[in-house]
Amino acid sequence: MAATSSYVLDDYEVDYAPSRSFRTTDPFGQGSLGLISPRLQKTFRNVIDNELTSTAETRQAVDPSTGQPLAEVPVSTQADVDRAVAAGQAAFLEWRERSTDDRAGLLLQFADAIEANQAGLGPLLGRETGKPPQGQAMELFHLGSLIRQMVPLRIEEEVIEETEERKVVRRYLPLGVGVGIVAWNFPMGLAVVKLTAALLAGNTFILKPSPYSPYTALKLGEIAARIFPRGVLQVLSGGDDLGPMFTSHPGVAKISFTGSVATGKKVMAACGAQLKRVTLELGGNDAAIICPDVDLATVVPKIAFLSYVNSGQICLAVKRVYVHESIYDAFLAAFVEAVKSFKVGPATDAEAALGPVQNSMQYAKLQELYGEVSKQGLKVAYKADLPPSLDGKGGFFLPPTEQFGPIVPLMKWSDEEDVIRRANASLMGLGGSVWSADTARAERMTRQLEAGTVWVNSHFEITPNVAFGGFKESGVGVEQGVDGLKGWCNHQSVWVRKGSESAKAFT
C-alpha cells in the first residue's frame, strides 16, 4: 500500500492514497521521479515547455454555485502562444520518431497520475463547473478509462495494391503541433479525448481550456509536465482572444474544437485562411423517439436521467422527447415523478443530482428560453421550486423543468414518417435514439435519423474505440476510434516500383 500523502487545495485539506505506484523519466533530466503525487495548490499557472509560467495579467472565473470569483488564472499573450508553439514544434521532431508503444506507455502513466490526484481534482472540478460530488466522480472516473481504451488503438499502413510490378501503400504521418480548444461542461474529459489521440498519433499538443473552467485543465498540465518530455503537452489559459491566436498561428497544424456552433464557424473560417486541419464537435439537439410498446417502468427513468444528467449541459443529452400518443399521458406522469426525485444543490452537496448552470451566459440563455414557454402558450408539466438555501443566493440555479440546461420538451406523435421528419427538422445532427421492444423496427427508424450517432434503446453511450461526430451543423470530422486517430495525421500514398527493369523505365 502506498504511503498516505496530503496536500492543500484552496479550502480543502485532503488525505489520499495514490492508486498506483509507477516510475517515469524526469523530463527535466534529473533522473527517476518515483511516485508521482504533484501538490495541487492555490496557484494556477500556464504550462509552457514543462515550465510553470505566470503572466502579467490575470483573470478570475466564477463559482457557479455561489457567483463568487475563484482564483486568479493566467491571461496568455501572443508571446506566450509563440513560445508554446515553438516548444511544440521542437518537441515534435523527437516525439514523432518514438514508437507508438512508447507514446502509449507515457499516456498510461498520465492516466495513473490523474487517478492518484482524484481527491484534489474532484473538489476543484466542482468549484469551477458546479458539479455536485456524483457529477465530479462521473467525469473523473472516466478519465483513466478513456486513456486506457484509446492507447491500444493503432493506425496500420494499408496495402492498396501489390503486383509483381509495383506496390502501393497508404501511410498516416503525424501533423505537427495540435491545439485543443474545449468547452466548459467537461473541462477534463474533453481535453483527455483530444490530447490522447493527438499524442498517440505522434503530434505534440497544446490545450486551451474554456475561460469559464480553466482550473482543472491547468492542473492536468502540471501533472503532465512530470511525465512527458518538454513541449509535448502544454496548457495555456486566457480570455476570448486566446483561441484566435492559435487558429491564426502558422505553426499550428490542427485545431480540434468543442463548443458552440457560432464559435465553431469562426474557428473553421480562421483555419481555412491557412488550410489548417480542423475537427469541430459542436452543438446537439438530440431527439428520443418513444414507441408505444416500451416498458414505461424501465424506459422513463432512463430518459429522465439522460435528459437531465449534468443539468442537461451535455451535447449528447436528450433534448427533445417524442412520445407516442397512446402512452403519452402515462409517460408524462411517470417522467414528472422521476424528475421530482432529482435534488438540486451546490458542488458541495453529496446528495444533489443536479448542480447549477455553469455560467451566467448560459443561465441567461435558459431564462430566455423558459420565457418563450409562456409566450408560445406551451404547457408546463412540472417546475420544481428551488430550496430556500439556493434561491437568491448568487448561484446559477434553475429547477428541473418540463437546452443546454434542465429544460426538456415532451411532444406527442402518431405517424412514424411524421415523427422522423420532426426529429430531422433541425440544423443539428449529433445524436438520436429510438426506444421500442421491437428492435428491428427501432433500428430501421434510426437509419432514417440524420445524426452522427444513433442508438436503439439507449442514448449517450459512447466508447473511445468508436468514432464520434455529427451531421449538419453539429460538426466536421470525428473524434475517437481509429478514424479519430487518422484525423490527427497526413495521409501519404507511397508507390514502389519493383525490380531493376522498372527502375530503368523511369530514368
N, C-alpha and C positions, 0 to 999 in steps of 0.2 A: 504494500500500500504506500502510495506517495505521501510524503510528509505534508501536513496541512499548512497552507500559507494564508496570509491575509493581506488585503490592500484596501485603500480608501477610495471610494468613488463618490464624489460630491458628499451627500449626507450619509451615504451608506458605508458601514464598515462590514466587510464580507469575509467570512472564512470559507475556504473551499479546498477540496482535494482534487487536483487535476486528474482527469480520467485516464490519461496515459502518460508514460514516460517515453521520451524519444530524444534522439540526438541529431544534430544537424551541423552543417558547416557554417561558421560565422561569416556573414558577408563582409564584415569589416576586417577579415583576415586575422582574427585574434584566437583562432583555434576553436575547440569544441565548446558549445554553449551548455550542453547537458540539458536539464529540464527547462523548458521554456514556460515562463509564467510572467508575462510582462505586467508591470504595475500600471493599472489604468487610473490616471489621476484627473484632477480638475482641469488641467491644461490640455488644450486641443491645438495641435499644430499640423501643418502640411507635412507630408512625407515625400520628399524630393531626393532622388538618388540615395535612398536609405538614410537620409538625414532628416531630423525633425526641425522644421523651419518655421519661423514666425513671419508675420507681415506687419507693415507699418499701420495698416488699417484693419480693424476687426469689426465683426457684427455679431448679433445675438439672434438665435431663433427663439421661438416661444413654446412654452409648455402648454399643449392644448388642453390639459386637464385643469389648468389654473389661469391661463392667459398671461402668466408671468414670464419674463425673459429668462433664458438659460445662459449657459456660459459663453464667453467670447470665443469666436472661431475666426480663422484667417479669412481675409478678403484678398484673393490672389490677383496679381497684376500680370500684364503681358510678359514682364521679365520672368516671373515665376513659371509661366507657361512655357516660355522659350527654354528655360533651364531644364524643366521636366522633359520636354520633347527631345532635347539634345541628349539627356541622360538615357532616355528610352531608346534612341537611335544607336547610341554607343553600345548599350547592353544587348540590343537585338543581334548584333554581329556574332556574339558568342552564344546567346540563348538559342538561336535558330539552329545552331550546329549540335546542340545536345540531343541525345536520343529522346524519343517520346517517353520512354520508360523513366528516364532520369527526370524529365519535367513532371511526369505524373507522381513520382516519389516525393518531390518537394510540395506538390499540391496536397498530397495526403498528409504531410507534416503540418501544412497550413490548416487542414481540417482538424487535426488533433489539437493544435494550439487554440483554435476558436473554441472548441469544446472545453478546453482547460480553463477558459475565461468566461464561460457562460454566466456564472454567478454575478459577474460585474457587468457584462454586456446587457443582460436582461433588464435590470432597472434603468440603465441608460437608454435602452430602446423604448422603454415605457415613457420616460420623460420627454423624449423627442417626438414620439408618434402618438402618445396617449393610449397605447395598447395596454389593457389590463394584463395581469400575470399569465393568464392562459393564452392570450394572444402573443405575448412575448415568447412563451415557451414554444408555441407553434412555429414561429419564424426561426428561432434558434435551433430547434430540433431538426429542422430540415436542412440547415446549412451543411453540416458534415455529410449528410446523406446525398445532397446534391453533388458535392465534390466527388464522393466515393463512387457514385453511379456514373459520373461523367468520365472519370480518368481511365476506365478500361476501354473507352471508345478509341478506335484507330481509323485513320484515313489511309487506305491502301492504294498503291499505284494500280491503275486499271489498264489491262492489256486490251486495247481496242481491236487490234488486228495483228496477226502474226502469220507470215507465209515464209517460203524459202527465200524470197527476195527482200522482205522488209518486216519490221516490227514497229507498231505504233502504240505508244504508252501515254496515258493521262496521269500527270503528276499534280500534286497540290502543295504549293510552296507558301510559307507564311508571308503576310503582307508587310509587316514592319511595326510601327507604333500604332496601337489601337487605343481609342478613348471610349469609355462607357459613361454615358450620362443617364442617371437613374432617377426615378420618381420617388416621392416621399412616403408612399404607402408601405413599401417593403425595402427599406434602405440597405439592408444586408443581403436579403435573398436575391434581389435583382442584381446587386453587384456581384455576388458569387457566381451566378449563372454566366454572366458576361466574362468575368475575368478568368474563370476556369477554362472556358472554351478558347479564349484568346491565347492564354499561356500554353495550354496543352498543344495547340496547333503551331506554336513556335513564335508567337508575337510577344512583344512587350506591351504593357497595359497601364493606362492612366485612368483612374476613377474620379469622376466629378459627381459628388452627391448633390442632392437637392438642397437649396438654401434653407428649406423648411426642416430637414432632418439630416444634418451633416455629421452628427457626433459619433455614432457607431461606425460609420464608414472611415472616419479618421483613425479610430482605434483599430480597425482592421488593418489599416496601413501600418500602424505601429507594430502590430503582430507580424505582418508580412516582412517588415524590414529585418526581423531576426531570422528569417528563413531563406528568402530569395536573394540572389545576387543583386548588386547595386543596379538600380534603374529598371529592374524587371517589372515591379509592381509599385506604382506611386499613387498618391491620393492628394488632390487639391480641392480646397473649399473656396467658395466665393459667392458673389451675387449673380444677378441675372445676366451680367455681361461676360461671365466666365465661359459659358457654352460657346458663344460666337468666337471667342479667342481660339478655341480648339477647332471649330468647324472651318475656320478660315486659315488655319495654320498649314503651310505647305509640307511640314514634316510629319503630319498626322496622316496615316494611310487609311484609317477607317473610323467611322463613328457608329457606335451602337447606342441607340436612344430608346428609352422607355418614358412615355409621358403623354401629354395631350396631343390631339390631332393638330391643333393650331400651331403648337410649337414644333411638332414633327414636320409640318410642311416647311417651316422656316429652316429647320435643320437640313432637309433634303435640298432645298434651294441653295443653301450655302455650300453644301458638299458638291452639288452639281457644277458650281463655278470652277472647281478644280478636278472634276470627275473623281472625287473621293468616294471610296466604297462606303455604303451606308446600310444599316439594318434599322428598321423602325418598328417598335411594338407600341401601338397607340391604343386608343380607347375601345371599349366594348359596349354593346347594348344587347347582351345575350338574352335570348328567348328560351323559355322552357315550355314545351307543349305537353299538356297532361291529357292523356286519352281516358275514355270513360271506364276502362276495365282495370284501372290501377287499384291497389290496396291502399286506401287512404291512411290507415294506421302506420304503414311503412313509409309511404311517399311524402306525406305532408311534413313530418319533422325534418326530412332531408331537404326539401325545397326551402323550408323556413331557414334552416341553417345556412344553406348555400346562397340565400338572398341577403342575409344579414351578417355573415361572417366578416370580421374586421370592420364592423359597422358599414358594410356594403362597399367599402373602399378597396375593391379588387376589380381589376379589369375583366376577369372571368366570372365574377359573381352573377347570379341570376338577377336580371334587372327587369324582365317582363315575364309574367306567368299567364299563359293561355290555358284555361281550364274548360274542358268540355261542359256544355250547358247542363247535361244530365246529372253531373255531380258537382256543379259549381257551388251551390249553397252549402252542401256538406263540406266541401273542400275549404271554402272560405271560413266557415265556423271553426274547423279544426286548425286552420292556419292561424287564426286570431289567437286561439288558445295556446298554440305553440309559441307565438311571438310574446305573449304575456309572460312567459317564463324567462325571457331574456332580461337579465338585470343590467341596467346602465350604471357605469361607475368609472372612476378615475383610474389611472395607471397603477395606483397602489391598492386597489380593491381586488382581493383574490377571488371574490365571488362574482365579479362582474363579467358578463359575456360581451357587452358592447362598451367600447370606450368612446371618447369624444371624436368629432370630426377633426382631422389632423391640423387644419389651418384656417385662418379667418377667411381667406379667399374662397375655399371650398364650402365653408359654412354659409357664406353669403349666397353662393350659387344655390345651395339646397334650400335656403329660406325663400329665395325667389321661386324655385321650382314648387315648393309647397304652396306658395301664394297662388300659383296657377290652378291649384285644385279647386278653390272656390270660384275663381274667375271662369273656369270652364264647366262649372256645375257638376263636378265629379263627386262621388260619394266617398267619404272617409269611413272605412270599415273599422279602423281602430287607430287610436293615437294615445299612447301612454302619457302619463304625467311624469315629469322629472321629479325625483325626490327633492325635498327641501334643501338637502345638503349640497345639491348641484345647481339648482335653479338660481340664476342670477349671481353665480359665484365667479364668473370670469372665464370659465372654460367653454369650449365649443361643443356643447352637448345638444343633441337632438334625440327625442324619444323615438323608438321604432314606430314607423307609421306605415299604414296601409292607406344624381343617381350614382352617382358615385357617393353613396351615403345610404342611410337607413330609411329609404322611401321605396316601396315596391308596389307596382300596379298589378292587380289581378283582373283578367278580362275573359269573357266567355267566347267559346267558339262552337260551331256545329258542323261546318263543312271543312273537310280536310284540305281541299285545294285552297280555300279561302284563308285558313289559318297559316298555311305555308306562305302564301302571298303576304300576309300581315307580318309574319316573322321576318321575311326578307325585305320588307319595306323600310329599310334603314340604310344610312350611309356606312354603318359599321358592319363588320363581318368577322368578329373574333371567334365566338363560340356559340353553340346552341345545343339543345337536348330535346329528346322525345322520351316520354315515360309511358310505358304500356306493358301489360302482361304478354302481349303478342309481340315478341321481339323482332320477328320477321317484318311485321308492319312498321314497327318503330324504325328499324334500320332502313327500310325503304323510304320513310319520310325524311330521315336525316340526310339521305343522298340528295334531297332537294333543297336543303338549307344552304344558304350562301355564307359559309363560315369556315374559318381555317381549322377548327377542331369541333367535332360533333360527338355527342355521347348518346347511348341508349341506356336509360335507367340510371344515369349518373350525370355529374357535371363537375367542372373544375377538378378533373382527375388528370394530372399531367405527371410525367416522369422525365428525368434528364436524358434518357436514351431515345425519346420520341420527339421529333421536330415539332415546334410550336410557332405559329404565325397567324396572320389574319388576312382576310379578303378586304377588298374595297379600302375605305379609309382607316381600317384597323391596323394597317401596317404594310411594310415592304420587307421581304425576306423572312427567314426563320431563325429561331434560336433553338438550342438543344439538339440532341441527336447527332448523327454523323453529318447530316445536311447542315446543321448549325456550325459544326467544325469547319466544313468546307467554305462556309461564308466568311471565315477568317483567313482564307487562302486565295492566292492567284492560281488559276487553272492553267497548267502548262502541258501542251501536246509535244511529245518527243517522237521524231521519225528517225528510224535507224535502218539504213540500207545495209544488207548483209553481203559479205563476200567481196573479194578484190575486184571482180569484174564490175560489180555495181558501183563501187567507188570510182573506177575509171570512167564510167559513163558520165560523171558529173565534173570531171576535170577538164 
